[in-house]
Amino acid sequence: MSANAEKILVVDDSSDIREVIGVMLTSEGYRVTAVADGTGALQALESDPDFDLVVLDIMLPDMTGIDVCEKLRRFSSVPVLFLTALSGEDDKISAYATGGDDYIVKPFSATELRMKIASLLRRYNVYKGKENNGDEIRIQSLFIRLNDGTVMKDGVNVPLTDKEFAILKFLLENRGRAVSAEELFEGVWNAKYLNTSANSIMVHIMNLRRKIEDDPNTPKVVRTVWGRGYTVDG
């Protein structure tokens, strides 16, 4: 296995699930570390900042995966794919609200898991700078470097999640016009827009504004154009 292979952390209290996912991902050429609880996950991520993806069960013995993701987002923007037996809309919104990037409902197929992992890693490689395009953008108090995913506000680094940066980048690529919720979702999530997709967008936009706006309640960078969508000005 190549030393440059992408590194994935699998967090699940079921030894069977850890083994199945570990064998599957290793056979795909990934380097896999597996732990059984939230404490182990945070320790692994704090000691090794080079993980490319976290596959995170929500129901863990010591804390929920939601709690793990919330703590993780204080020091890392690594993509998080939630594993969950909960398929309600409120559960999905909670997962996204803490900085999760995607979710898969148990029981899931190996094909679906592979596709979601490949999609998240592909976007991570693009948006976090492993594919270099060299663009630098300044908007009001923000400095954005697209080649490595850097976002700074008043000279201070702003740690965005993969999905938050993807949203910001997509809006920047369409700067000066309103982007509809459908266009934004299909461009960032690479999935078909459904009526419930608007909730996911709103949660991520809200989290993004909290990090980059002087006043998230009166946004100056990522604005809502009522009846049309979202736009980036400045």
Secondary structure, DSSP 8 states (H G I E B T S, - for coil): --TTS-EEEEE-S-HHHHHHHHHHHHHTT-EEEEESSHHHHHHHHHH-TT--EEEEES--SSS-HHHHHHHHTTT----EEEEES---HHHHHHHHHTT--EEEESS--HHHHHHHHHHHHHHHHHHTTSS----EEEETTEEEETTTTEEEETTEE----HHHHHHHHHHHHTTTS-B-HHHHHHHHT-S---TTHHHHHHHHHHHHHHHH-SSTTS-SSEEEETTTEEEE--
